[in-house]
Structures are given as C-alpha cells and as structure tokens.
Amino acid sequence: MEIKSIIKKYKYNKELSSFLKRLYPLLVDFFKDENLIYNALDNCEIIMCGDISEYARKDPSLYESLSLSDNIDLCGVYVSEPFVKYDKKSRTFKVDYIDRSILINGSDLYYDEVKAVLVHEICHLIKSYNHEFEVRNDVLTHRSGFLRTISIIKKEEGYCSDESSFSNGMGLEEGLNVYTEKLLCEKLGIYREVEDEYLIVYEMAKSLMMFPSENIQDIIIKAQIYHDNTLIDKKLGIGFYKLQDFSDEVYFKTFELINNASNYDEKNHIFKEMCEYVEANYKGIIESMHSHARKRSNINARDARSSNS
C-alpha cells in the first residue's frame, strides 16, 4: 500500500504530500496495522482551511457541532458525521455512511505547531476508524480510542437526529493522543509544547504507557484502535477504569478553571492546586493496577508450575 494513491485521490499539494510521505511509515511502525491506517486516510480528506471558523460557517450543522458559536478557537479537528437512516421494514436505525474529514486551522505547514496539530488529528482518525459507530435499537455509540459517546437517536419528521446523553474516557484519550503525537513529532523533528489544559492528563497517560507490565504499550494501542479492552482487563483490572474516570474529572476541571483564570498568576495557582490534587489521589489508582498485575502474575506463575508438574 502506498500513500501516493491517497495523495492523488485528494489532490494534496506538494507540501502536504511530502509531509504525509514522511509521516505514513511512522504511523505504520507505531500502530502496527497498515491496512487500517491506509483505509482511514483513504476515507478522510485533510482540509487546510485557513480559518476553521470561517470554513464551518458554510455549513451551519458543522458550525454548531464544533461549538464555534461559543467562540472556541480550534487549531484542528477530526470531524466524523454518521448518516443514520431508519429502516421501516425492520424498524431499526442503521448507519448508512460516515462523512469524515480533518480540518486544520492554517493554509500551509510552515509552522511546527500546524504540523503537530495535523499529527494529533490523524491519530484521532486512526483510533476512531475501526467500527467507529454502532447502533443498537435507538442507541448510537461513537468510539474514538478510549472515548465513548452514547447518543439516543430520535426519528423526527422523516429524518434521524441524535441527542448526546453521555460520554466518558475523553481525559485519558486526549492524554494518550498527546503522548502519541509527541513521540511521532520527535521522530519528524517537530517540537510543540504541551498546552496547560492537557499537561496533567498527558503526564498521567505517559505514566500508564510506562507501566511496568509486559507489552503494556502494545496492549493499550490495540485496545484503542480495535476498541477491545479484554487484554487491559486482564493486565490492569478495575484500576484502569478508575484511572479513566479520574482522568475525565481532572481534564474537565483543569480545562474549566484554567480557561476562566483572569491572569497568568491565577492560572499558575490553579495549575499547582490541580497537580497537588492529582498527586494525592493518583497513587491509590496506580497501586490498584499494581496489585492486580501482581495477582495476575502469581496466577500465571502458578498455572505454569501446574502444567510442568
């Protein structure tokens, strides 16, 4: 599989084409599934739209879904819109097709910041692509790595709309995506500081990827791209889900407090308090995972002795 055919399909310019050619083998080396990566990029156009806000104004539903009406400044975003239809014969909802795109706030890749954002959003795409949407009865589940968003679908006036009702896993998923972005960017010679809002969940995600358990990084990556936590359950147990919930709490709380800070000193004070809060609560979660890993190791050792006797 060659990235050239995707470049030709979307008529990417020379600058973006060159960058994708450098990035593609690194993505394959990290995620270990070239078929998934190729298909994801082949079914998602990258749009260097100059200004995301102005670009999205052409599509009111896109503008609203990106919360741009709240004046949120986006550097880049992976957009995935499922088209759900109601089958009258079977009386069920089905995902007819998915419209995917990556929007980048910039007209070129001159700055490292823009390149890093593109890497970040491509990683979101890859970790979403496999069975991204699932419909059961009137419930639509959207998966992006460890992030799950549950929506209730409603049939109104001949078309289907959904109302988000619950999501979890965003904090850990964003932290892990920043971790992946930084690893790939380092290999590309790109430097970008982690933004304050993401720094704590990034450090938590980094410690998870460094967890002293065999093949833990590969297990986490596979769980993200295939949306199957079976091996994580065996390795880390309930401690992983405690970490996921705690990461959500920290992520949203940090985001809200820092963005509402009136000055730099207040921002630093909030950040320090959040770090202290995490330090006080994080150890117990990590110990829970260590305890599960030790028990699992003892069970494996006992089973090995039994099979040899």
C-alpha positions as CSV (number, residue, x, y, z in Angstrom):
1,M,0.0,0.0,0.0
2,E,1.3,3.4,-0.9
3,I,0.3,6.8,0.4
4,K,0.8,8.2,-3.2
5,S,-2.7,6.9,-4.3
6,I,-4.4,8.8,-1.4
7,I,-2.4,11.9,-2.2
8,K,-3.5,11.7,-5.9
9,K,-7.1,11.0,-4.9
10,Y,-7.5,14.2,-2.9
11,K,-5.0,16.2,-5.0
12,Y,-3.0,17.3,-2.0
13,N,-0.4,20.0,-2.7
14,K,3.3,19.3,-2.7
15,E,3.9,20.4,0.9
16,L,1.2,18.3,2.4
17,S,2.1,15.3,0.2
18,S,5.7,15.5,1.3
19,F,4.7,15.6,5.0
20,L,2.3,12.6,4.6
21,K,5.0,10.6,2.9
22,R,7.3,11.2,5.9
23,L,4.6,10.5,8.5
24,Y,3.0,7.4,7.0
25,P,5.8,4.9,7.8
26,L,6.0,6.2,11.3
27,L,2.2,5.7,11.8
28,V,2.6,2.1,10.5
29,D,5.5,1.4,12.8
30,F,3.6,2.8,15.9
31,F,0.1,1.4,15.3
32,K,1.2,-1.8,13.6
33,D,-1.8,-2.0,11.2
34,E,-1.1,-0.6,7.8
35,N,-4.4,-1.8,6.3
36,L,-6.3,0.2,9.0
37,I,-4.1,3.3,8.6
38,Y,-4.3,3.3,4.8
39,N,-8.1,2.9,4.8
40,A,-8.6,5.6,7.4
41,L,-6.5,8.1,5.5
42,D,-8.2,7.0,2.2
43,N,-11.6,7.7,3.6
44,C,-10.9,11.1,5.3
45,E,-9.9,14.2,3.4
46,I,-7.4,16.6,5.1
47,I,-8.5,20.2,4.5
48,M,-6.1,23.1,5.1
49,C,-9.0,25.5,5.5
50,G,-7.1,28.7,6.6
51,D,-9.7,29.5,9.3
52,I,-11.8,26.7,10.6
53,S,-14.5,29.1,11.9
54,E,-14.9,30.8,8.5
55,Y,-14.9,27.4,6.7
56,A,-17.5,25.9,9.1
57,R,-19.9,28.9,8.6
58,K,-20.7,27.5,5.2
59,D,-22.3,24.5,6.9
60,P,-24.5,25.5,9.9
61,S,-24.7,22.0,11.3
62,L,-20.9,21.7,11.3
63,Y,-20.5,25.1,12.8
64,E,-22.9,24.2,15.6
65,S,-21.3,20.7,16.2
66,L,-17.9,22.2,16.6
67,S,-19.2,24.7,19.2
68,L,-17.7,27.6,17.2
69,S,-20.7,29.6,18.2
70,D,-19.2,29.7,21.6
71,N,-16.0,31.4,20.2
72,I,-13.8,28.3,20.9
73,D,-10.6,28.7,18.9
74,L,-9.8,25.4,17.2
75,C,-6.3,24.7,15.8
76,G,-7.6,21.5,14.2
77,V,-10.3,18.9,14.5
78,Y,-11.2,15.4,13.2
79,V,-14.8,15.5,12.1
80,S,-16.9,12.4,11.8
81,E,-20.5,12.6,10.9
82,P,-22.6,9.4,10.7
83,F,-25.7,9.5,8.5
84,V,-28.3,7.4,10.2
85,K,-31.4,6.2,8.5
86,Y,-34.5,4.4,9.8
87,D,-35.4,1.2,8.1
88,K,-39.2,1.0,8.2
89,K,-39.2,-2.7,7.3
90,S,-37.0,-3.9,10.1
91,R,-37.9,-0.9,12.3
92,T,-34.3,-0.3,13.2
93,F,-31.8,2.5,12.8
94,K,-28.7,1.9,10.6
95,V,-25.6,3.9,9.9
96,D,-25.8,4.4,6.1
97,Y,-22.4,6.0,5.7
98,I,-19.9,8.2,7.5
99,D,-18.6,11.5,6.3
100,R,-15.1,12.1,7.7
101,S,-12.6,15.0,7.4
102,I,-9.7,16.6,9.2
103,L,-9.9,20.4,9.3
104,I,-6.6,22.3,10.0
105,N,-6.6,25.9,11.0
106,G,-3.9,27.1,8.6
107,S,-3.2,27.4,4.9
108,D,0.2,25.7,4.9
109,L,2.5,23.5,7.1
110,Y,5.2,26.1,7.6
111,Y,5.0,26.2,11.4
112,D,5.7,23.2,13.7
113,E,2.5,24.0,15.6
114,V,0.4,23.3,12.5
115,K,2.3,20.1,11.7
116,A,1.8,18.8,15.3
117,V,-1.9,19.6,15.2
118,L,-2.2,17.6,11.9
119,V,-0.4,14.6,13.5
120,H,-2.7,14.8,16.5
121,E,-5.9,14.8,14.5
122,I,-4.6,12.0,12.2
123,C,-4.1,9.9,15.4
124,H,-7.7,10.6,16.4
125,L,-8.8,9.4,13.0
126,I,-6.8,6.2,13.2
127,K,-8.0,5.4,16.7
128,S,-11.6,6.0,15.7
129,Y,-11.8,4.4,12.3
130,N,-12.4,0.7,13.2
131,H,-16.2,0.2,14.0
132,E,-16.4,3.9,14.9
133,F,-20.2,3.9,15.1
134,E,-22.5,1.2,16.4
135,V,-26.3,1.3,16.6
136,R,-28.3,-0.9,18.9
137,N,-32.0,-0.2,19.0
138,D,-32.2,3.6,19.3
139,V,-28.7,4.0,20.9
140,L,-25.8,5.3,18.8
141,T,-22.3,4.6,20.3
142,H,-19.3,6.6,18.9
143,R,-15.9,5.3,19.7
144,S,-12.6,7.2,19.5
145,G,-9.8,5.3,21.3
146,F,-11.0,5.0,24.9
147,L,-13.6,7.8,24.4
148,R,-17.2,6.6,24.2
149,T,-20.1,8.9,23.4
150,I,-23.6,7.5,23.8
151,S,-26.5,9.2,22.0
152,I,-30.2,8.5,21.8
153,I,-31.4,8.6,18.2
154,K,-34.8,10.2,17.6
155,K,-36.9,9.8,14.4
156,E,-38.4,13.2,13.6
157,E,-40.3,14.3,10.6
158,G,-38.7,11.7,8.3
159,Y,-35.1,12.2,9.3
160,C,-32.9,11.0,12.2
161,S,-31.3,13.2,14.8
162,D,-29.3,12.4,17.9
163,E,-29.0,14.0,21.3
164,S,-25.8,13.3,23.2
165,S,-26.6,11.9,26.6
166,F,-23.3,10.5,28.0
167,S,-19.6,10.3,27.3
168,N,-16.6,9.0,29.1
169,G,-12.9,8.5,28.5
170,M,-12.1,11.9,27.0
171,G,-9.4,12.8,29.5
172,L,-7.4,9.7,29.2
173,E,-7.8,9.5,25.4
174,E,-6.7,13.1,25.0
175,G,-3.7,12.5,27.2
176,L,-2.7,9.4,25.3
177,N,-3.2,11.2,22.0
178,V,-0.9,13.9,23.1
179,Y,1.6,11.2,24.1
180,T,1.4,9.6,20.6
181,E,1.6,13.0,18.9
182,K,4.8,13.9,20.8
183,L,6.5,10.6,20.0
184,L,5.8,10.9,16.3
185,C,6.7,14.6,16.2
186,E,10.1,13.9,17.8
187,K,10.9,11.5,15.0
188,L,9.9,14.1,12.5
189,G,12.0,16.8,14.2
190,I,8.9,18.8,15.3
191,Y,8.7,20.5,18.6
192,R,5.5,21.6,20.3
193,E,4.9,22.3,24.0
194,V,2.0,20.6,25.6
195,E,-0.7,23.1,26.4
196,D,-1.6,23.7,30.1
197,E,-5.0,22.2,29.7
198,Y,-3.6,18.9,28.5
199,L,-0.4,18.7,30.6
200,I,-1.7,16.8,33.6
201,V,-3.7,14.2,31.6
202,Y,-0.6,13.9,29.3
203,E,1.6,13.0,32.3
204,M,-1.0,10.6,33.6
205,A,-1.2,8.9,30.2
206,K,2.6,8.8,29.9
207,S,2.9,7.0,33.3
208,L,0.3,4.5,32.0
209,M,2.3,3.8,28.9
210,M,5.4,3.3,31.1
211,F,3.5,1.0,33.5
212,P,5.9,-1.9,34.4
213,S,3.9,-4.7,32.8
214,E,4.9,-6.8,29.8
215,N,3.8,-5.4,26.4
216,I,1.6,-2.8,28.1
217,Q,2.1,-0.2,25.3
218,D,1.1,-2.6,22.6
219,I,-1.9,-3.7,24.6
220,I,-3.1,-0.1,25.1
221,I,-2.6,0.8,21.4
222,K,-4.6,-2.3,20.3
223,A,-7.4,-1.5,22.7
224,Q,-7.6,2.0,21.3
225,I,-7.7,1.1,17.6
226,Y,-9.7,-2.1,17.9
227,H,-12.0,-0.9,20.7
228,D,-11.5,-4.1,22.7
229,N,-10.4,-3.9,26.4
230,T,-10.1,-7.6,27.0
231,L,-6.3,-7.6,27.5
232,I,-6.4,-4.4,29.5
233,D,-8.9,-6.0,31.9
234,K,-6.5,-9.0,32.4
235,K,-3.4,-6.8,32.9
236,L,-4.7,-3.8,34.9
237,G,-8.2,-4.7,36.2
238,I,-10.6,-2.2,37.6
239,G,-7.7,0.2,38.3
240,F,-7.7,1.1,34.6
241,Y,-11.3,2.3,34.8
242,K,-10.6,4.2,37.9
243,L,-7.8,6.0,36.1
244,Q,-10.1,6.6,33.1
245,D,-12.8,8.2,35.3
246,F,-10.2,10.2,37.3
247,S,-8.6,11.5,34.1
248,D,-12.0,12.7,32.9
249,E,-12.5,14.6,36.2
250,V,-9.1,16.2,36.0
251,Y,-9.3,17.0,32.3
252,F,-12.7,18.9,32.5
253,K,-11.9,20.6,35.8
254,T,-8.5,21.8,34.6
255,F,-9.9,23.0,31.3
256,E,-12.7,24.9,33.0
257,L,-10.5,26.5,35.7
258,I,-7.6,27.5,33.5
259,N,-9.8,29.0,30.8
260,N,-11.7,31.0,33.4
261,A,-8.5,32.3,35.0
262,S,-8.3,36.1,34.8
263,N,-4.5,36.4,34.7
264,Y,-1.2,34.4,34.5
265,D,-0.7,34.2,38.2
266,E,-4.2,32.8,38.8
267,K,-3.6,30.3,36.1
268,N,-0.4,29.1,37.7
269,H,-2.0,28.9,41.1
270,I,-4.9,26.8,39.7
271,F,-2.4,24.5,37.9
272,K,-0.4,24.0,41.1
273,E,-3.5,23.1,43.1
274,M,-4.6,20.6,40.4
275,C,-1.2,19.0,40.5
276,E,-1.4,18.6,44.2
277,Y,-4.9,17.2,43.9
278,V,-3.8,14.6,41.3
279,E,-0.7,13.6,43.4
280,A,-2.9,13.0,46.5
281,N,-5.4,10.7,44.6
282,Y,-3.3,9.2,41.8
283,K,-1.1,6.9,43.9
284,G,-4.1,4.9,45.1
285,I,-5.2,4.3,41.5
286,I,-1.7,3.2,40.4
287,E,-1.4,0.9,43.4
288,S,-4.7,-0.7,42.4
289,M,-3.3,-1.5,39.0
290,H,0.0,-2.8,40.5
291,S,-2.0,-5.0,42.9
292,H,-4.0,-6.5,40.0
293,A,-0.8,-7.0,37.9
294,R,0.9,-8.8,40.8
295,K,-2.1,-11.1,41.4
296,R,-2.2,-11.9,37.7
297,S,1.5,-12.6,37.6
298,N,1.1,-15.0,40.6
299,I,-1.8,-16.8,38.9
300,N,0.2,-17.2,35.7
301,A,3.2,-18.5,37.6
302,R,1.1,-21.0,39.5
303,D,-0.6,-22.2,36.2
304,A,2.9,-22.6,34.6
305,R,4.1,-24.7,37.6
306,S,0.9,-26.9,37.4
307,S,1.4,-27.5,33.7
308,N,5.0,-28.5,34.2
309,S,4.3,-30.9,37.1
